[in-house]
Amino acid sequence: MEKAVAIKNAMRAFKRVEATNRATGVDGMRIEELRPCLKEHWLMVEALVTRAYGPAPVRRVEISKPTGGARLLGCPPQ
């Protein structure tokens, strides 16, 4: 993971993608949208690599079953 998101490797990969000017990716993002997206989310990528990122705790709710008993439902915070 560290090698994949190392700044040199990431910039080299970005330039190759930008140079090929191909169709959208599987997420539908166009090349013109990629640079602003990377700038906006780069700190989150670094946090994942350094293990500084921690997801918010999931809110748990019990839901009653029609046959009796209950099951847990996890609701991620927004």
Backbone as ProteinMPNN parsed JSONL, in Angstrom:
{"seq_chain_A": "MEKAVAIKNAMRAFKRVEATNRATGVDGMRIEELRPCLKEHWLMVEALVTRAYGPAPVRRVEISKPTGGARLLGCPPQ", "coords_chain_A": {"N_chain_A": [[0.829, -1.189, 0.0], [1.949, 1.239, 0.798], [3.821, 1.718, -1.25], [2.139, 1.925, -3.431], [0.728, 4.295, -3.045], [2.701, 6.137, -2.699], [4.0, 9.372, -3.128], [5.59, 9.93, -5.435], [5.119, 7.675, -7.093], [2.335, 7.858, -7.312], [2.013, 10.342, -8.618], [3.33, 9.796, -11.02], [1.696, 7.771, -12.061], [-0.697, 9.215, -12.269], [-0.003, 11.134, -14.218], [0.382, 9.453, -16.416], [-2.198, 8.477, -16.802], [-3.508, 10.875, -17.349], [-2.185, 11.603, -19.702], [-2.978, 9.65, -21.538], [-5.628, 10.184, -21.968], [-8.111, 8.789, -21.992], [-11.312, 7.054, -21.966], [-13.905, 7.345, -19.433], [-13.455, 6.074, -16.067], [-14.331, 3.078, -14.172], [-15.843, 4.194, -12.203], [-17.041, 6.287, -13.428], [-15.813, 8.739, -13.469], [-14.423, 11.524, -15.096], [-11.33, 12.435, -16.733], [-10.763, 15.138, -16.386], [-11.903, 15.646, -13.959], [-10.368, 14.314, -12.181], [-7.907, 15.406, -11.112], [-8.757, 17.599, -9.297], [-10.187, 15.987, -7.507], [-8.223, 14.274, -6.457], [-6.617, 16.18, -5.148], [-8.388, 17.015, -3.189], [-8.839, 14.695, -1.665], [-6.383, 13.649, -0.907], [-5.146, 13.816, 1.643], [-6.654, 12.04, 3.13], [-5.91, 9.63, 1.961], [-3.214, 9.525, 2.7], [-3.599, 9.317, 5.454], [-4.725, 6.784, 5.626], [-2.56, 5.184, 4.877], [-0.665, 5.756, 6.882], [-1.99, 4.764, 8.962], [-3.495, 6.459, 10.511], [-6.084, 7.051, 10.127], [-9.325, 6.56, 11.325], [-12.339, 4.905, 11.29], [-15.633, 6.208, 11.927], [-17.588, 5.252, 14.782], [-20.067, 2.684, 14.503], [-23.553, 3.011, 14.685], [-25.663, 1.058, 16.582], [-28.722, -0.645, 16.339], [-31.487, -2.35, 17.642], [-33.711, -4.526, 16.03], [-36.927, -5.765, 16.062], [-37.914, -9.108, 15.391], [-40.435, -10.677, 13.378], [-41.005, -13.246, 14.187], [-40.299, -13.306, 16.77], [-37.752, -12.417, 19.141], [-34.749, -10.55, 18.33], [-32.772, -8.641, 16.021], [-29.582, -7.206, 15.234], [-28.976, -4.056, 13.746], [-26.708, -2.23, 11.919], [-25.955, 1.151, 11.663], [-24.207, 3.349, 9.776], [-22.612, 6.429, 10.704], [-23.455, 9.674, 9.403]], "CA_chain_A": [[0.0, 0.0, 0.0], [2.803, 2.421, 0.858], [4.403, 1.944, -2.571], [1.072, 2.295, -4.37], [0.31, 5.689, -2.852], [3.843, 7.03, -2.535], [3.73, 10.553, -3.946], [6.238, 9.801, -6.745], [4.377, 6.693, -7.876], [0.99, 8.373, -7.575], [2.12, 11.387, -9.636], [3.684, 9.151, -12.286], [0.481, 7.106, -12.542], [-1.649, 10.255, -12.652], [0.434, 11.711, -15.489], [0.114, 8.473, -17.476], [-3.645, 8.485, -17.033], [-3.826, 12.155, -17.969], [-1.621, 11.613, -21.052], [-3.709, 8.745, -22.43], [-6.899, 10.853, -22.243], [-9.073, 7.753, -22.369], [-12.689, 7.161, -21.483], [-14.081, 7.38, -17.981], [-13.167, 4.847, -15.338], [-15.51, 2.328, -13.738], [-16.641, 5.065, -11.341], [-17.646, 7.32, -14.246], [-15.098, 10.006, -13.322], [-13.65, 11.954, -16.252], [-9.961, 12.827, -16.414], [-10.772, 16.524, -15.915], [-12.356, 15.653, -12.563], [-9.442, 13.533, -11.361], [-6.948, 16.25, -10.383], [-9.385, 18.196, -8.107], [-10.558, 14.926, -6.563], [-7.005, 13.851, -5.762], [-6.22, 17.24, -4.224], [-9.333, 17.047, -2.068], [-8.827, 13.483, -0.846], [-5.036, 13.108, -0.692], [-4.851, 13.666, 3.074], [-7.288, 10.816, 3.596], [-5.067, 8.528, 1.488], [-2.052, 9.49, 3.59], [-4.043, 8.834, 6.764], [-4.888, 5.333, 5.519], [-1.229, 4.572, 4.834], [-0.012, 5.893, 8.184], [-2.926, 4.163, 9.917], [-4.035, 7.511, 11.363], [-7.52, 7.134, 9.871], [-10.173, 5.654, 12.093], [-13.739, 5.123, 10.938], [-16.536, 6.568, 13.015], [-18.275, 4.074, 15.294], [-21.368, 2.37, 13.914], [-24.667, 3.052, 15.632], [-26.374, -0.224, 16.566], [-30.139, -0.577, 16.695], [-32.144, -3.664, 17.639], [-34.967, -4.586, 15.289], [-37.703, -6.948, 16.448], [-38.273, -10.04, 14.324], [-41.838, -11.069, 13.473], [-41.084, -14.546, 14.851], [-39.772, -13.154, 18.131], [-36.322, -12.124, 19.2], [-34.327, -9.298, 17.712], [-31.492, -8.671, 15.311], [-28.897, -5.911, 15.253], [-28.792, -3.345, 12.495], [-25.667, -1.22, 12.054], [-26.186, 2.362, 10.869], [-23.016, 4.199, 9.803], [-22.93, 7.852, 10.877], [-23.364, 10.459, 8.161]], "C_chain_A": [[0.873, 1.252, 0.0], [3.388, 2.749, -0.51], [3.345, 2.435, -3.557], [0.69, 3.754, -4.242], [1.465, 6.627, -2.538], [3.684, 8.168, -3.531], [4.36, 10.44, -5.33], [5.47, 8.83, -7.638], [2.991, 7.203, -8.247], [1.03, 9.441, -8.665], [2.461, 10.796, -11.003], [2.458, 8.461, -12.887], [-0.547, 8.132, -13.013], [-1.278, 10.848, -14.01], [0.198, 10.756, -16.652], [-1.367, 8.43, -17.814], [-4.041, 9.755, -17.78], [-3.351, 12.191, -19.427], [-2.415, 10.736, -22.018], [-5.067, 9.314, -22.818], [-7.973, 9.864, -22.709], [-10.44, 8.015, -21.767], [-12.726, 7.157, -19.959], [-13.731, 6.037, -17.359], [-14.453, 4.159, -14.922], [-16.409, 3.165, -12.84], [-17.295, 6.205, -12.117], [-16.938, 8.662, -14.172], [-14.288, 10.297, -14.585], [-12.274, 12.418, -15.803], [-9.906, 14.245, -15.864], [-11.163, 16.615, -14.44], [-11.341, 15.021, -11.611], [-8.515, 14.402, -10.522], [-7.591, 16.922, -9.155], [-9.768, 17.157, -7.05], [-9.335, 14.462, -5.762], [-6.546, 14.898, -4.76], [-7.098, 17.24, -2.98], [-9.157, 15.869, -1.115], [-7.433, 12.951, -0.516], [-4.709, 12.916, 0.787], [-5.485, 12.404, 3.641], [-6.471, 9.594, 3.163], [-3.843, 8.407, 2.386], [-2.425, 8.957, 4.966], [-4.247, 7.324, 6.744], [-3.535, 4.638, 5.572], [-0.56, 4.63, 6.197], [-0.854, 5.319, 9.32], [-3.467, 5.188, 10.922], [-5.552, 7.632, 11.214], [-8.249, 6.13, 10.739], [-11.623, 5.909, 11.736], [-14.565, 5.488, 12.164], [-17.25, 5.309, 13.51], [-19.662, 3.924, 14.666], [-22.434, 2.401, 14.998], [-25.452, 1.752, 15.496], [-27.802, -0.043, 17.068], [-30.698, -1.993, 16.656], [-33.476, -3.562, 16.907], [-35.668, -5.88, 15.68], [-38.027, -7.788, 15.229], [-39.74, -10.413, 14.479], [-42.024, -12.394, 14.227], [-40.608, -14.496, 16.292], [-38.273, -12.95, 18.103], [-36.019, -10.805, 18.518], [-33.042, -9.527, 16.955], [-30.895, -7.271, 15.345], [-28.777, -5.349, 13.841], [-27.749, -2.267, 12.75], [-25.928, -0.057, 11.115], [-24.92, 3.209, 10.923], [-23.409, 5.661, 9.967], [-22.732, 8.612, 9.577], [-22.541, 11.693, 8.409]], "O_chain_A": [[0.58, 2.215, -0.709], [3.449, 3.917, -0.896], [3.632, 3.267, -4.418], [0.358, 4.392, -5.241], [1.248, 7.776, -2.156], [3.272, 7.939, -4.668], [3.727, 10.819, -6.315], [5.203, 9.129, -8.802], [2.53, 7.0, -9.37], [0.172, 9.449, -9.547], [1.941, 11.244, -12.024], [2.216, 8.559, -14.09], [-1.195, 7.936, -14.042], [-2.148, 11.042, -14.859], [-0.147, 11.19, -17.751], [-1.741, 8.355, -18.984], [-4.82, 9.706, -18.732], [-4.034, 12.746, -20.288], [-2.509, 11.058, -23.202], [-5.604, 8.974, -23.872], [-8.653, 10.097, -23.708], [-10.687, 9.05, -21.148], [-11.703, 6.986, -19.295], [-13.713, 5.006, -18.031], [-15.544, 4.605, -15.279], [-17.602, 2.885, -12.721], [-18.026, 7.006, -11.535], [-17.413, 9.637, -14.755], [-13.562, 9.436, -15.083], [-12.073, 12.753, -14.635], [-9.101, 14.536, -14.98], [-10.787, 17.566, -13.756], [-11.439, 15.171, -10.393], [-8.357, 14.151, -9.327], [-7.031, 16.831, -8.063], [-9.682, 17.418, -5.85], [-9.409, 14.281, -4.546], [-6.132, 14.56, -3.651], [-6.618, 17.439, -1.864], [-9.306, 16.02, 0.098], [-7.319, 11.893, 0.103], [-4.052, 11.938, 1.144], [-4.92, 11.768, 4.531], [-6.354, 8.629, 3.919], [-3.477, 7.304, 2.79], [-1.65, 8.222, 5.577], [-3.971, 6.651, 7.737], [-3.385, 3.615, 6.24], [0.052, 3.652, 6.626], [-0.472, 5.385, 10.489], [-3.849, 4.835, 12.038], [-6.223, 8.233, 12.053], [-7.827, 4.981, 10.866], [-12.094, 7.039, 11.871], [-14.231, 5.119, 13.29], [-17.489, 4.391, 12.725], [-20.33, 4.907, 14.345], [-22.236, 1.877, 16.094], [-25.861, 1.392, 14.392], [-28.051, 0.618, 18.076], [-30.408, -2.75, 15.73], [-34.26, -2.64, 17.132], [-35.074, -6.958, 15.635], [-38.371, -7.264, 14.169], [-40.245, -10.46, 15.601], [-43.071, -12.631, 14.829], [-40.522, -15.528, 16.958], [-37.613, -13.289, 17.121], [-36.923, -10.043, 18.174], [-32.312, -10.485, 17.214], [-31.613, -6.278, 15.468], [-28.513, -6.074, 12.881], [-27.883, -1.478, 13.686], [-26.102, -0.25, 9.912], [-24.577, 3.736, 11.982], [-24.428, 6.092, 9.427], [-21.916, 8.218, 8.744], [-22.339, 12.494, 7.496]]}, "name": "protein", "num_of_chains": 1, "seq": "MEKAVAIKNAMRAFKRVEATNRATGVDGMRIEELRPCLKEHWLMVEALVTRAYGPAPVRRVEISKPTGGARLLGCPPQ"}
